[in-house]
Amino acid sequence: MLRFLCVLAVFLLPRIVLAKCAMQSLTVWPPPGQSLPANGQVVLEGFGAFVEPVTRIDERSPRLVAGKDEVPLRVVAVHRGEFNLSQAILQPERPLRPGERYTLHLTQPKDSQEPVLPTTQRLNGTSVPMAWTVTAADVKPPRWREVPRIMEESAEMLGCGPAVHVSVSASVDEDGSKVQVLAEVRRAEGGEPVRFRLTPNDEQVAVGHGMCSGAFQLEEGMRYTVRLVAVDMAGNETAAPGDPVLITGPLLEQ
């Protein structure tokens, strides 16, 4: 019955949830086909069986290749989500060449027990390589247009588990497809923070988790502080104005 409900959910849930409802997945930001600054970053996000390989992505010698030009990628940060999700932030060791199209390459393990990480991604029903055309370097940080605030919250039981989110505004003066938001979430009474880079949707970021995975586990009635930092494709950062946003874990709908 549970398997049936999970399959049914695939046809009923929005695309943002569907992307996390397989046994495993590897996604990349910026999406393939977009431009990438010469000093741009690549963000790999692993779900399910790909969580551990992404946290140890340096073992696979990540690099960007354009013809004979091969540029190693160094790991500048690894973020471990609280629910079946991880991400690695990669930066070229030297500037990429503007005008060239670079493709992500990984050294795949010889041990058959280690999962092979794909270097393609499905977009609009087609499998495309994780590749980008390079533009000039970007040194201008993003700019916030307003202080972040709570927009809405939701908590509902779905076919394979609960989905819990608090949406926070993320109005940044930059093309929405070219910026992510680093969220740092900490219990209000203290403790270790959890950090994860989120991709805005309609100038909002969803703090929480879906039914299959997510960056943050929000407990019912528990209060959290949320600090946001806008990060563009070159890794330029700007902290959100104002105090941290105070949120409360939503109550699950009965």
N, C-alpha and C positions, 0 to 999 in steps of 0.2 A: 504493500500500500504506500509506504514512504517513497519508494522509487517512482510510483505512479504520480504522486503529488509533486515530486521534484520535476518530472517531465512536464506535467501540466503547468507548473510555474513558468517554465521556459516560454510558453505561449502567452502567458497572462501578464508577466512583469515587464516593466520598462527596460529599455536596453541597458541603462546604467547598472541594473541589477543582474541582467542576464550575463554580462561579461564575466561575472564571478561564479557562475553556476555550472562549471565543468569540473572534471577531476583535477585539472591543472591548467594554468595559462601564464603566458609571459607577454606583457604589454610594454610599450616604449613611449616615452614623451621626449621631445615633440613627436606627434604622429608622423609616420613615414610620408614623404612627399613634401613636407613643409620645408621652408628654408631654415638654415642653422647658422648662427654667427660663427665667424672664424674662431672665436673663443667660447663657443657654445658648449652646453652640458647636455648629456644624454641620461635620462632617468629610466632604469629598468624596474619593472614591478612584477614580482612573482607571486602566484597564488597556488595553493595546494602543494603538489609535489615539487613545485619550483621555488618554494619559499627558501629552503636551505641553499640550493645552488645560487640563488641571487645574493644571499648574505655572504657567500664565498665566491663572488664573481671574479675576484682577482686571480683565482686559481685557473680561470679559463682565458687569461691573457686577452681581455677585451681590447679591440682596436678598430679604428676607422680606416678604410682602404679606398683609395681612388687611383686606379692604375698602379703605378709603381710607388706611389706615395702611401706609406703605411704609418699611421700615427697611433701610438699606444694610448690607452685611456687609463688614467689613474682613478682610484676610488677615493672620492673626497668625503663621502658619508654613506653609512648604511643605516636604514631605519627599519626596525622590526615592529610591525603592527601587532596589536594584541589579539587578533583573530585571523589566523591563516593567511597572512599577507606580509610581504617585505618589499623593500625597494633599495636600490643602490644608485647613488649619484656619481656619474662618471664625467671626468674632465680631460680633454686632450692635453697631452704633455707639452705640445707646442701648437701654435696657431695653425688652423686648417687653411687651405688655399681657396680664396674666394673664386667662385665660378665653377669649382670642381664638385662632382657628385660623389659623396663618400658613403660607403656601405659598412654596416656593423659586421665584424667578424669575431667569432669566438672559437677557441680551441676546445673541441669536444672531447670528453673523457674516453679513454680506451676501455675502461671498466664498464661492461654492459649493464651493471647494476645502477650506475649513475645516470640520471635522466639527461637526454640530449635537449639543450635549450634551443628553441627555434630562433632563427634570425629573419623570419618573415612574420607578417601580421595580416590578418584579414580585414580589409576595408571595403565596405560596400559589396560584400560577397566575393571579393577577389583577394587572393594571397599576394601580397606585395613585399619586396625586401625592405628591411629597416635601413633606409637610405635617405639622405638629405642633400640638397644643393646648398653650398656655402655662400654666405653674404659677408659683408664687411664686419669687423669686430664691433661689439656693442659694449660701451663702457658707461652708458647712462642708466642709472637705477630707476625702477618703476616708482610711481608716485600715487599715494592713496588720495582719493577724492573725498572720503568721509570716514568718520570713526565707525568701526565695525559694530554691528548690533544684531541681536537675535531676530530672525525672520519668522521661523516656524519650527515646530518640533513634531516628531512622529515616532510611534512605537507600535508595531503590529506583528502578529504572528502570521507567518507565511508557510508555504508548503514544507520547507526544510528548516525552519527556525525563525526566530524573531528578527526583524529589521528595525534598528533604533538609530535615529538621527536627530541632531539639532542643527538647523541651517543658520549660518551666520553670514551676514553681508560681507562681500569682498570687492568693493568698488575701487578699482585700480586704473590709473590713467595709462593704459597700455592695451593693445589688442588682446582680448581674452584668451585667444589661442596661443599666446606667446608668454603667458605668465602662469606660475603655480603659486600656491600659498603654503608655506611651512607652518603647520599648526603644532603648538606645544600645549599639551593638555595635562593638567595636574589636579589631583584632588585638592579641594579648597583648604582642607586641614593640613595639607603638606604631603610629602612623599616624592618619589622619583617621577619626573615628567616623562611622557611618551611623545615622541616627535614623528611627524610624517608629513610629506608633501602632498597636498591635495590639488586637484585640478578644478578650478571654478566652473560652475555652470550657471549661466544667467546672473553673473556677478555675485554668486553665493558659493560657499563651501559647505559640504555636509559633514559634520563632525559626528562620528559614530561608526556603525557597521551595517552591512546588508545581511541577508539570511545565510550567506555562505562564507563571507569574509569581511574584513574591514580593519581600519587602522586603530579604532578606539572602542573599548568596551565601556559603555556607559551604564552604570548600575542604577536601578530605579531609585529615585529620590536622593541620590548622591550628588553633591555639588562639586563643580569643577571650575577651574580657571582656564581660559583659553587665550594664549598669546598667538598672534598671527604676524607673519613676515612674508611680504610679497617677494617672489624670486623670479627674475626673467630668465630667458633661455641661455644667457651668458653667465648666470649665477649672481648677477647684481641684486643686492637685497635692500629692502626698505621695511623697517618695522612699522606695524600699524599704529596710527596715532591713538591717544587716549589710554585708559586703563585696560587691563585684560578683561575679556568678556566673561561674566559669571553665568554658567549654565547649570541646569539640574537634569539628571538623567530622567527622561520621560517615563511615565507609567505605561506599562504594556496594556494595550486594549484587550478587553475580555470578549 
